[in-house]
Amino acid sequence: MYRRQAMYNEKKDNNLTVELEVEILKMTGFGKKKSRQFDESQIEFSDLILIVQNTKFYVLKMYLALQSSLFKYLFCEEYNVPENAEIELTEIEADDFHNFLELIHGESSFDDGTVSGILYLADMLEAPTAIRRCEKFLLKDSQKSVVQKLQLALRYNLDDLKNNCLSDVTEITDIELIMTAKLPEMDLSTSQALLKKIIDFSNA
C-alpha cells in the first residue's frame, strides 16, 4: 500500500530528516485524552527524539526497533543514528503518531475514531503487534459497520477480520451495501465468497 522510500540528510548538529513516501488512506481521531506522555518530561528515559508536525516525541530507539521493522531498518541497519539525535518524520500526523506510541507501550489507545489512523501507521511502519491489537479491537469492540470493517480488512490484509465480516453478511441488503461502497481492494476470494452468498440467498 506504500512505497518504502527514505531520504537521509545528515547535518552538522547530528539531526536527521527521514521522509516517508506514503498514500493517505485514513481517518484521524481528534480530542482524545492522552494516556501517556512522550514530551520533554521523558528525556531521561529516551535516547532519540522524533519530530512529527513540529511536535517532539522522546523515545527509546531500541524499543521502537523491536516494535517496527521499518524503524529497525532506519535506525539500526541503514543509518548510524547517534544518541539523542533528532529525526523528523514527514507525511504523518502528530495525533496518530502519539496514539501509535501509546499502543506499542501497552496502553489501550484506540476507539472507533482513532483505530483507522493507528492501523494506517502500524501497517506503514511494519509493526505486527500493533496491527494485531487493532484487528482484535475491530473484531470485539468496534461499532463500525460491516462495510467499514471490511474495507479496513481488505486494505491491511486482516484475514480474521475479513472472514468475520463475511460471516456477518446474512441478507442480500448487506451485499448491496458492500457493492455500493465499491471497495477498491476487493480481492478474488472475497468476491467469490460474496457471489456464493448471493447464490445461496437466491436459492433460499
Beta strands, then each sheet from edge to edge (+ up, - down):
strand 1: 8-10
strand 2: 16-18
strand 3: 48-52
strand 4: 55-59
strand 5: 85-89
sheet 1: 1+ 2- 5- 3- 4+
end
